[in-house]
Amino acid sequence: MKKIIVAAITLSMGTAFLSSCEDRLELEPQQSLSTSLAFVDKRAAEGSLIGVYSAVQDLEVFGAIPQSIADYQSDNVEFIGSFPTFQEIFQYTTLSDNGSISTMWRDNYSAILAANAVIKNVPGVEDAAFTAAEKAQFVAEAQFLRAIVYFQLVNNFAQPINIGTASGAGVPLVLDPFEGEVTLPARATIGEVHTQIKADLEAAAAVLPATYTGDFTRGRATRGAAQGMLARLHLYRGEYAQAATFANQVIASSTYALASNYSFYNGATSEDVFTIIMTAIDNSRTGSGGWASYYSPAEDGARGDCPLSANMIAAFQEEAGDRRFLLTKKGANGMTYTTKFPDAVNNTDNSPVMRVTEMYLTAAEALAEQNGITAASLALMNPLRVRAGLPVWTATTFASKEAYIAAILKERRKELAFEGHRRMDLLRKGLALRPAGDAQFAQSAAGQPKTILPIPQRELDLNTNLTQNQGY
Amino acid sequence: MKKARLLSILMAMFLSVGFASAQDKTVSGKVTSGNDGSALPGVSIVVKGSTQGVTTNVDGVYKISVPEKSTLIFSYVGFTPSEVAVGNRTIIDVQLAEDSQILDELVVVGYGSQEKRTTLQSVSKISSEAFETQSAITAQDLLQGRAAGVQMTGTSGVVGSRANIRIRGVASISGGGEPLFVVDGVPLNDGVYSGGQGATSLNPLQDINPNDIENISVLKDASAVAIYGSRGANGVIIITTKKGGNTPKTQINFDYYTGTMEPTNYFNMMNADEYRTFRSAYRSAQGFTSLTQPSQYAQTGYDWPSGVLQTGSQNSYALSARGGDEKTSFYINGSYLNTDAFTIGNKLDRLNGRMNLSHKINNKARVGVNYSMSFTNNDRIGSDNSTFAPLTSAYLQVPTVVPFDANGAFVNTGFIANVLAIEALNTNEFLTRRSTGNVYAEYDIIPGLTARTDFGMDAIQTEQTSRSLEIISPGGTGSKQIVQDNKWLNTTTLNYEKYIGGPGGDHFIGVLLGNSFETSNYNDITVGGSGFVSDALPNVASASEPTTTSATGTQWALLSQFSRVNYRFRDKYLLEGSLRRDGSSRFGANRRFGTFWAASAGWVLSDESFMKDISFINLLKLKASLGTAGNDRIGNFASLGLYAAGQDYNGLAGLLPSQPANLNLSWEETRQFDIGFTAALFKNRLNVDFDYYIKETTSLLLGVPIPFTTGFTSFDQNVGALENRGIDLQIGGDVVRSNKFTWNSSFNMGYLQNTVTDLPDDNQDADGNNFIAGTASQRAVQGKSLNEFYLIRYNGINSQTGDAEWLTKDGEITTTPTANDRVYVGSSIPDFTGGWNNTFSYGGFQLSALFSFVSGNFLMRDDRRFTENGGGGFNFSKDILNYWQAPGDTDAFFPRLGSPTARTFAQRSTLQLEDGSFIRLRTATLAYNFPKALLEKTKFLSKARIYVQGQNLLTFSRTELEPEANGGGNSNLNFGETFFTPPQARVLTAGVNLSF
């Protein structure tokens, strides 16, 4: 009897001990919040908005990869790196299973979906300290970010509208956050994507503040940034009147001013309209990549993938004394590299999404397209010529409107080199991405299949409603 | 030199010891085998109650001086000991009966042990004899080729790399596929504690000291693993460490070995001249205008692979003591291992200590402790997909690049890093401190009923220190990461075993009841920085710019009740049932508990009267089992919808969606049916174990890939099913068993057929097959295997045009294949795996050889996409020097240099897919055991063994490169692919085992 009691006690002690443990199965993650807590109050909502900036900062979004890929396709750089996925883009042999392109697609949509969540959830946040104006601003910031990411996607994965037309295949438009139901969206048309981008930017421009405190005036979405992006959209669409109007709105803003020299890079100065700020501890991919990884020479701790092409060097040397050519240096391998992104160790080089110089160029070009060589247009170009140490242009410098516009495009190339513009500036004008004589000249003609990227094979496999671009 | 000295010491001892003085009476005689009458040499003869004894000579003859009225005990391995009263005899001849030792052998099972004769569980046991013939660095190495149904793939030749162990195939797709490791009742933590550095993380179990292991048991079928519930589906590996015992004399063991290590094979890359010639010819043929003459290249050269390879070394020292008395027994061991691998910069130093102690308080109560401590210092290297990896970069580095400048100082070689400088200058050190053990108390409540409670722990702390100097990383970078994973658990059991009606009764009943709670708490701290004033400052604190400051934590807990019931009638008809209920923090509140069960039955046919006359059958047991087990390796918070913190921007804190919610997520369940037999034949000389199994896993926890347009990559769901079906066969025995010569041979083989039986249909290929993408080359496909290669078929070089050609999906020849031309071409899962071990003994000599084999699998060499990419910016394999030159070239490997296909030749295709089958002489050992007679005269040596050993000496395979490599580590969906994965080492060692 006594022994049975001992046995009973042993087991019951064990059971008592264990039942006290059952609570210990209730564990919560320590580095994450459940979705319901992500929009629980103003602080959380702001965190969720900042997360969208963080997603946009990503290496594959505005952190250098899409921008450098566009450079490999066009004529500013030579690709001398080793990565097969980049090499095939440079050689115009890109296949639809290209891993870098797949990652780029993924991370761009990931940023879009994070923005969608802010746009949808912020208006409903119940927090007395969260004013309606603040909510509207958060939503507008997310709309701006969503717009610039969609703009990047449609530019890279669809033909430019001047070739593909508004009814051509764009990219899937997803405007709601993911809440568990997998949808298989088809590609919206280029026109529909542009309409969405325009709607988001216009809504954002109406609400966004002109400035923030500190460098966030350059690093967060502002009214000026939204206007500037509208200028770019209309320029790409060949809608020159609107392009000029929006560009002039930015130029007229007291928040922005043309820098007097080229020391503004990575500075978040009044030259910058929208720049994504990178710090040593928080950049496009902490510890493993950024703009300098690709654009700086290897001895600086970079990959040294993309030195200036011979064609780019020739463009800089076309007019003696161009100060913008001073923003380059010789690498140990004898190639010439840009110095716009010097920090390959900590990757603190900001991502130059938009600076006011672009607005001068856009306005000048848009005016020229409408009215030919005019004083108003020349007045926008000459400050840039002076800053570059080059002679000013006059009404007699150019024989024709076409020559003038071609010259503006050359200036645009040299001003904005390696900042993510060149490919679209060629394509929107129907020009080949590579110069005549280049081995890929024919394949790089505007409208050719490999001037745009393939829809990732993985996406086609998973989403039967998607169609592949021609030639992949 | 060392061995020579040792021998001379032994000889001196032998000479200095005289004969024992004669006593009252001398007895002599001959000992023979009751089996065949042959003389038995080396039989131990001890005077009962004393330590006085002798052994028989090679003719089985002995002579001993004994007191009056004494009794002699004759004992010999494999025979039943015999006690003989001397009486007044002076000549005593003895016949020893062979015992049925094999049948009384104990098998370790979950929470206990069972007799091999009556157990119903499918358990493969690897005993310490196996370890004697293999100087393994880690315990997992010992699993290779020794147990049927266990596939252990060395993932890489990097010291400290993670092994891939699969028991009866992979029972999961997205969840972990590794078995549970249990050491003396403590399930080990086996998480990811280190960065991959281009490959997978380091082996979390490298601290287990092979010297300490008494045996390893591999639990395979449902009846064996159901008692481990939610963690049993991948099989369980139980490691039992050495214990002391009631011995008259404390046994001291000293084990030492030393050896060399070399790579089994390596890539054959171009030298600088070949590179310049090939590269310029290629560029001019392709229409480039620059770098078209060899003279336009740097005229320097360096053999990078030779620069990073070396002859490595291994040294291991172990000193242990085991013994005890009636009340207390102990085993203590201290050991030190140091390894310098065949790649520069890769070393491992390990210190282990263990103390196992048990004490009888009285007739009913016992307490004990098993405790081990280890300290491991791993000097790491990157490998596989890293430009900081010595072997990868040595192969890829353009051979005209030299590591030194004119003054002999290191230079920065750019993106493909100067790996010589990295290994000479940088710090890349991984320390592990681990304490594992348990304390327990047992009490016999009534005869047959024992209560036991056991507190166990497994505390790991790892420390990764990295520092990259100015020449490699301008400004210098540094980082430190400390990870701690601390587990504790309590297990309380009641165990009752009784033959009703006393020993020998007809009915046997065994009941095990238990409960346990287990929890583990993981924390890490990482700091990184850049910008050092001087290379002489080693610590991150000296960095001017912090680049990483992170501290995270996570934990899990498991609460379980379990039971096992055995019933046997006359030890002939056997029944067993087990049950376990697990509650896990890893699942949502609604699905927190799961129940797992197994039932099995057996019949010892050889005990039936109608079998008694068949004298060559000593044991024939039929058995069958059915049951379930689960897999909880899905991450700690897989069911929750999450926003991850730390997604910051310019100093503001941010959150980003990181995981979609699935509140219905629950266990992955494996149902396994097993039928088999165990036989011992011809006086137990031949043993056969045969099992046929069907293992079906349902409710697979799948990170189902979803379109990126959802913002996520995958969505965890319980969908899909897969099946592993196969045969485990183990045959062993003494082929020759005579006086002087024995040949023991054991063969094991696992046949496995893995089929994915169900996948969600929202993810289909062009032909409507459901699949889950693994890598760019392989995928899990419904109706096919988990690791099915999906590739464009390469068709060779057209001897007329010099173009490389592939096949379209329809089998048409093309020079421009696309992703749509991919087809299923084979699997990386072998059909057959196994091993064949032979041990030959002649006198004191012993030769053993273990072959392991793998057959019927493919291996994808992703690295060849780089080494054979003529347009690439790296060095090239010598193979592509064999390019097409003129029409009629039928054996060209590489296309015409000017062909457009020269640029696409290295695209992913079956060109890089190779037959992965191989047979490898895993270990071969020649040992000599000094005769007992000789040793006895030393008065203190009781065993002396010297040996030489080779590991991976011979390999037979269809591939020229390393067949045994797996760059994907322990991933289920990335198996059988390599990317410059360092090969296994060829090891030559010499060693000595001494017992005092």
Interface residues (C-beta under 8 A of the other chain):
Chain A: K3 V6 A7 T10 L11 M13 G14 T15 F17 L18 C21 E22 R24 L25 E26 L27 E28 P29 Q30 Q31 S32 L33 S34 T35 S36 L37 A38 A44 E46 G47 S48 L49 I50 G51 V52 Y53 S54 A55 Q57 I80 G81 S82 P84 Q87 Q91 T93 L95 S96 D97 G99 S102 W105 R106 Y109 S110 I112 L113 A114 N116 A117 P172 V174 P177 F178 E179 G180 V182 T183 L184 P185 D215 F216 G219 I277 T279 A280 I281 D282 T286 G287 P297 A298 E299 D300 G301 A302 R303 G304 D305 A332 N333 A344 V345 N346 A439 P456 Q457 R458 E459 D461 L462 N463 T464 Y472
Chain B: G287 F288 L396 N412 T413 G414 F415 I416 Y443 I445 I446 L449 A451 T453 S473 P474 G475 T477 N490 T492 L494 L513 N515 S516 F517 T519 G528 S530 G531 E545 P546 T547 T548 T549 T552 G553 T554 Q555 W556 A557 L558 L559 Q561 G583 S584 S585 A589 R592 N636 F637 L640 G641 L642 Y643 A644 A645 G646 Q647 D648 Y649 N650 G651 L652 A653 G654 L655 L656 P657 S658 Q659 P660 A661 N662 P705 I706 P707 F708 T709 T710 G711 F712 T713 F715 D762 N763 Q764 D765 A773 A776 T818 A819 R865 F866 N869 G871 G872 G873 F874 R903 T904 A906 Q907 R908
